[in-house]
């Protein structure tokens, strides 16, 4: 597993220690979990933004968010997204779903 180093403000270091104590885990484990959750949240945010602007299809948004199509539909519902797709996009997404 590669190792990375980062400098964080004192208050975030204290928060990290508090959360590690709360979870009964070491700080490295908490950092890995926080990074994974944060990266997932960023991917979902970007997918939502691109889908909302009409730049990507449902299938592409799911890939950006790194979730299944079913999970993407739930995310889209939670964000009150309306479809931005043309009939051609829907046909392409249906073809892609059949290939899976």
C-alpha positions as CSV (number, residue, x, y, z in Angstrom):
1,X,0.0,0.0,0.0
2,X,1.5,3.4,-1.0
3,X,2.1,5.9,1.7
4,X,1.3,9.6,1.4
5,X,2.0,12.5,3.7
6,X,-0.1,15.6,4.2
7,X,0.0,18.6,6.5
8,X,-3.2,19.5,8.3
9,X,-4.1,22.4,10.6
10,X,-3.9,21.8,14.4
11,X,-7.7,21.9,14.8
12,X,-8.1,19.1,12.2
13,X,-5.4,17.0,13.9
14,X,-7.3,17.3,17.1
15,X,-10.6,16.4,15.4
16,X,-8.8,13.4,13.8
17,X,-7.6,12.2,17.2
18,X,-11.1,12.7,18.7
19,X,-12.8,10.7,15.9
20,X,-10.1,7.9,16.1
21,X,-10.8,7.7,19.9
22,X,-14.6,7.7,19.3
23,X,-14.3,4.9,16.8
24,X,-11.7,3.0,18.7
25,X,-9.4,3.0,15.6
26,X,-6.0,4.3,14.8
27,X,-5.6,7.6,13.0
28,X,-4.4,5.9,9.8
29,X,-7.6,3.9,9.5
30,X,-9.7,6.9,10.2
31,X,-7.9,8.9,7.5
32,X,-8.3,6.0,4.9
33,X,-12.1,5.9,5.7
34,X,-12.5,9.7,5.5
35,X,-10.6,9.8,2.3
36,X,-12.7,7.0,0.7
37,X,-15.9,8.7,1.8
38,X,-14.7,12.1,0.7
39,X,-13.6,10.8,-2.7
40,X,-17.0,9.1,-3.2
41,X,-18.8,12.3,-2.3
42,X,-16.8,14.3,-4.7
43,X,-17.5,11.8,-7.5
44,X,-21.2,11.9,-6.8
45,X,-21.2,15.7,-6.7
46,X,-19.4,16.0,-10.1
47,X,-21.8,13.4,-11.6
48,X,-24.8,15.3,-10.3
49,X,-23.4,18.6,-11.7
50,X,-22.6,17.2,-15.1
51,X,-25.9,15.3,-15.4
52,X,-27.9,18.4,-14.3
53,X,-26.2,20.5,-16.9
54,X,-26.9,17.9,-19.6
55,X,-23.3,17.2,-20.2
56,X,-23.6,13.4,-19.5
57,X,-26.1,10.7,-19.8
58,X,-27.5,8.5,-17.0
59,X,-25.0,5.8,-17.8
60,X,-22.1,8.3,-17.9
61,X,-23.2,9.8,-14.6
62,X,-23.3,6.4,-13.0
63,X,-19.8,5.7,-14.2
64,X,-18.5,9.1,-12.9
65,X,-20.0,8.5,-9.5
66,X,-18.7,4.9,-9.6
67,X,-22.1,3.4,-8.8
68,X,-24.6,1.1,-10.5
69,X,-27.4,2.4,-12.6
70,X,-29.8,1.6,-9.9
71,X,-27.7,3.5,-7.3
72,X,-27.5,6.4,-9.7
73,X,-31.3,6.5,-10.1
74,X,-31.6,6.7,-6.3
75,X,-29.0,9.5,-6.1
76,X,-30.8,11.4,-8.9
77,X,-34.1,11.0,-7.0
78,X,-32.5,12.3,-3.8
79,X,-31.2,15.4,-5.7
80,X,-34.5,15.9,-7.4
81,X,-32.8,15.7,-10.8
82,X,-34.9,15.6,-13.9
83,X,-33.9,13.9,-17.0
84,X,-31.7,15.8,-19.4
85,X,-31.7,13.1,-22.0
86,X,-32.7,13.1,-25.6
87,X,-34.4,10.0,-27.1
88,X,-31.1,9.1,-28.6
89,X,-29.4,9.2,-25.2
90,X,-32.1,7.0,-23.7
91,X,-31.7,4.5,-26.5
92,X,-27.9,4.5,-26.1
93,X,-28.2,4.0,-22.3
94,X,-30.7,1.1,-22.9
95,X,-28.3,-0.6,-25.3
96,X,-25.4,-0.2,-22.7
97,X,-27.6,-1.7,-20.0
98,X,-28.4,-4.7,-22.2
99,X,-24.6,-5.2,-22.7
100,X,-24.1,-5.5,-18.9
